C-alpha cells in the first residue's frame, strides 16, 4: 500500500508531519512565521543572507525559543556579482539618477555613496554549523565540499535550489539531501548558478518532472504553488513536498510591510514581472511604476548587492508614505490565489483540501516513484 500523501522519504528525512515548506522570503522572513509553520508540522524557513553572523546567531536562538520542531536557515552561496568590489561613486550616481525625483518628492535626503563592505558566505555558514541547525537550505550555487561534509557529520539536512535540470543533477552530485525545483513562476530571486538567470527560465510544470527523473534524492516543487490544487499537481509530477513563498507573505506573521500584505490580500498582484532593477539580480515582483522606471533601456543597474542597498533608500521612504507604486513588492505569478491571513488556519484548510481531493492521485505518484527507486 502506498504511503498517505503527507508521508514520504522527505518528511521522514526532515522529521515533519506535513510536506509543506515555507519559502525563505528573502528579507521578509520573520521568526514568528518560521516557528508557526514548523509548529503546525511543516518546515518553516528563515532567510539570513543579508545578515551578519552575530545577527544570524540571535535569530536562531529566537526561533528555538518559539518552536522545538525542525526549521531551516537559508543562505545565498554567491553573495555578490562581478563588479561589486570595483564599483565607484560615478556608477553609484548614474544608477541613483532614476530615483532622484521620487526621493525628492518624498522629502528623503539624497543617498550618499559608501564603499562596498562584503559579507562572506563561509562566515554565515559557520554560524549555522556551530548552532547545529536542523536544516540548511541555500540558493545561488553549491557550498564548498567541506561545509557539506560537516553538515553530514552533524546530521544537518541540506537542501539546494535548482532552476534547471542540470543544476538539480549538480546538486545531487554534491551530496545534498533534497533539491528544490524552482520554476520561473516563483516570486523573488531566481537563484540560477550554472547559466545566466535569463537563460534558466523553466516553468515549474516542466522543471519538476525532469528533475524527478534525473535525480534520486527527494524533489521539492516551488513556484506558483498557492493552494491545494497546486500541491496535488506538484506531487502528481513526482515532488515529495511543495515550497510556498508568496502565499505566506500576506499572513500577519510575515515580515512583509502592511503595504505589501495589503497589495497581496487586495488581489492587486495579478501582474508580476522580472527585473534586475530592484537588487541587481533577476527577480519577480508586482509590476509597478518604479519597476517600469528601472527596466527602461539605458538605465544603469549596479551589481548585486549594491543596487539592493541603493533602492532600499526609496523603498523605506515610500513604505512610510504609503506609496505602493514606489516599493519593490516580491510576489509570484499565483499571488492572486493567496488566501492566507493566519498561518494555522491556512495550513489546516490546505491539508484538509489536499486530503479530500488528492489521496488516489498522490498515492499513485508515490507508488510510481517507489518503482523507479527500486529499479
N, C-alpha and C positions, 0 to 999 in steps of 0.2 A: 504494500500500500504506500503510495507516495506521501510525503510529509504534508501537513497542513500548510497553507500558503505562507504563514508567518514563521515557519521553522525551516531552516536550511543550513548549509555549511557556513554562510556568513554570519547568521545570527548566533551560531554556536561559537565561531571564532571571536566575535565581538562581545559575547555574553549579554545580548539584548533580547527582548521579547518581541519586538516589532521591527520589521526590516525597513524602517524609515530613518534616514539620516538628514539632519538639519544642515543645509549648506552653511559654510563658514561665514558668508556675508561680508567679507572684507572689513572695512572699518565700522560696520553697522552691527557687529556682534554685541551681545551682552551676556554677562554671567547668568542673569536670570533666565534668559531664553535657553541658553545651553543646558542649564540644570533642569528646566521644565521639560524639555524634550527627553532628556535622559531619565528623569523621574517617571515619565509616562511609560518608558520601556523602549524608546527609540535611542538614537545616538545623537546627542547634542554636540555641536562643534563651535569652536571659537577661533576666529582669525587673528593671529598675533603678528603678522608680517611687518607691520609698521611700528611695532613696539620695541622698547629697549629690553634687554634681558631682565633687569630688575622689575619692570612693569609686568612682564610675562610671568615671572615667579609669583607676583602678587595676585594676578588673575587666576592662576592655577589654584592657589590657596583658597581664594574666594569661591571658586566653583566647587571645590571639595567641601567647603562649609555648607553648600546648598544641596549637594547630592552625594550619595555613596555609590551611584551607578557609573558605568563606563561613560566616558566622554572623549572627544577628540580635540586636539590642538592642531591648528593648521598654519603652515608657513609657506612662503614662496622660496623655492630653491634659487631662482635668479632674482636678485634684489635690485638690479639696476641695468639700464640699457647702455649700449655703446654711446660714448659722448657725454655721459653724465659727469664724469670727473674732469672733463676738459671744457665744459660749458662755461661761458663767461658772462659778464654783465651786459654786453651788447646783445647777446642772444636772449637774455632774460628780458630786456627792454622790448625787443621785437615781438616776443611771444606775449608780453603784457599788453601790447597796444590794443588788441581787440576787446580787452576787458575794461579799459580806462574809462570810457563814457559811463558804463554801468556802475563802476566803483564810485565815480564822482556823484552820480545820481543818488546813490545810497549813502553818501556822506562818509565814505570809507577812505582813509588816507592811502595815498599811492604806496604799494608794497615796495620795500627796498631789497636790493639784491643781497643775498647771503651765499657764501661759498658752500658747495655741497658737502655734507657730512654723512658719509655712508654708514649703513647698518650692515652687520655681517651675519649671513645665514648660519654659519657654524657656531657663532656665539649664542644665537637664539636657540638653535637645536640643542646646544649643551644644557640649557635650562630644562628643556623637555626631558632629556635623558636623565639628568640628575634628579628630577622630580618624579621620574618613572611614571609618566602619564599613561593612561590605558591605551590611547590610540594617537598616533602621529600621522596626520594627513598632510599632503603637500601638493603644490602645483608648480608649473613652470620648470619642470626638469626632474632629475633624479638625484637624490643626495649622494655624497661620496660613500663608497662601499663600506668604509669603516663605521660610518654612522648607522647604516642599515644593519651591519653585523652586531653593533652594540644594542640596537633595538631588539634583534632576535635573541640575544643573550639575556636581555631584561624582560623578554616576553611582551614588548610593546608592539601592538599591532600596527602595521604600516599600510597606508592607503595612498596610492599615487593617482594622478589625474591624467587622462589621455583625451586628446581631441581628434586623433586619427587612429586607425587600426595599428599602424606602425608604432605609435607611441605606446599603445597597450602592450604590444609584444616586447618593446624595450623595457617597460616597467616590470613585466613578469620576469624577464631575463635578469633583472637586477635583484629579484627576490622579494618583491613586495607581497603582502598578504592578500590584497584586493586592488582592483582597478576601477576608478570612476570613469565611465564613458560619458564625456560631457559634450552634448550636442550644441550647435550654434544657437539654439533657441534660448539657452541659459542667459540669465542676467549677469551683469558684472563682467569680469575679465575672462579671456579665453583660455589662458594657461598653456598655449601651444609651446613646444620646445624642439621639435625636430625640423619643422618648417615654419615659415612665417605664419602668423595668425591668420592673415588674409588668405593664405593658401591652405588653411586647415579647417574650413567651414563645412563640416559634415553634420547633417541633421541627426537627431537622437535616434529616430526610427531606422536610419541606415547604419549608424555607428554601433549601436548596442549589439545587434546580432553578429556583425562582423567581428567585433572584439570577442564576444562569447565563443565564436567558432575558432578563434585563433589562440586563445589562452586557456589555461586550466584553472587559474585562480578565479574566485568569485568576482562578478562584474556588477557594478552599481550604476544604474541609469540616472543621468542628470540632464536637465534641460527641457523645459516645457511640461514637466510633471507637476500638476497643481491640484488634482482631485483623484477620486477613486478610479475613474476611467484611465487616467494616466498610469496609475500604479498597476492596474490589471494589464494594460498594454505592454508596459515595460517588462513585467515578469513573464508575460507570454513570449516575449522576444528572448528570454533567457536570463534576464537580470535577476539577481538574488536580493536586491534591495533597490530603493529609489533614494536619490538625494534631492531634497526640495529646498529651494532658497527663497525665491521671491514670495512664495506663499506665507512664509514666516515673518517677512518684513512688516506686514500690516498688523501683526499681533502687538498687543500692549507691551509684551515683554521684550520686544526687539529694541535694538539700539538706534533704529531709524528715527528721524525727526518727526514731529507731529505733521508737518507739511508733507513729508514723504508718505507717511501712513495714510493721510487723508487722500492723497492722489491715488493710491492703490485701492483704498476702500470705495472711493467715489467713481471707480471704473474709468479713470482718466489716463489709463496706461495702455490703451489699445494700440498705440503706435509707438513701437520701440525701434531703435536703430543702433548701429555700431559706430563707434567713434574712437579716435585716439586723442581727441581734444581735451578730455577731462583729466587724463593721467599721463598720457604719452604712450599707453599701451591700448590695444584694441579691446573694447568692452561694450556691452549692451546696456542701454539705459532708455528711459522715457524720452521720446523726441520732444524737444522744446527749443526756445529761441537761442539759448546760449549754445546748445549743440549745433544749431544751424550756423551760428557765427563762427564757431571754431572748426567746423567742417568745410568752410569755404576754401576754394582753391587759392593757394598762395599764403594761407595762414601758417605761420611758423610755429611748430609744436616742439617743446623741449623734450629731451629724453626722459623716460621714467627714472626716478620718481620726481624730477624737478617740475614737470608740468602739473603733477598732482598737487604739489605744495603751492604752486602759483595759483591754481584755480580755487584752492581752499579759501583764499582771501576773499574771493567773490562769494563763494558758497555760504560761508559763515554769516556774512552781512546780509545776503539775500534771504536766508532762512529766518533771520531775526526780523526782517521786514515783511515776511510772508510772500515773497516774490518767487513763486514756484517756477516761473519761466527762466529763472537765472540759476537754478540749483541742479547739479547733477543728481539724478534720481535713478539708481540702478533698478532694473526690472527685466524679467524675461518675457518671452513672447506670449506666455499664458497668464500674464499678470491679471487680466480681467476675469480670470476664473477664480481668483483668490477670494476666499470667504473666511479667512482666519482672523478672528478678533482675540480669541483666547486659546492658548496652546492646548490645554487639556480638552476643551470642548471640541476643537477642530480635530485632534488626533482620535478622540473617542468616536466621533462621527465617521472619520475616514476609515478606521478599522472596521466599523460596523458595515459600511457600504461595500468595502472590498470583500468582506466575508460573505456578504449576501450574493454578490454577482460573480465572484471570481473563483470560487472553490474549484470547480472542474477544470477551468482553463489553466490556472496556475499549477494545479496538481499535474495536469498533462505535461506542462512545460518542465516541471521538476523531474518527472519520470523520464522525459526525453534527455534532459541534462545528465541524469544518472547513467543512462545507457551510454552516452558519449564518454563519460568519465571512465566507465568500465572497459571501453574498447581498448 
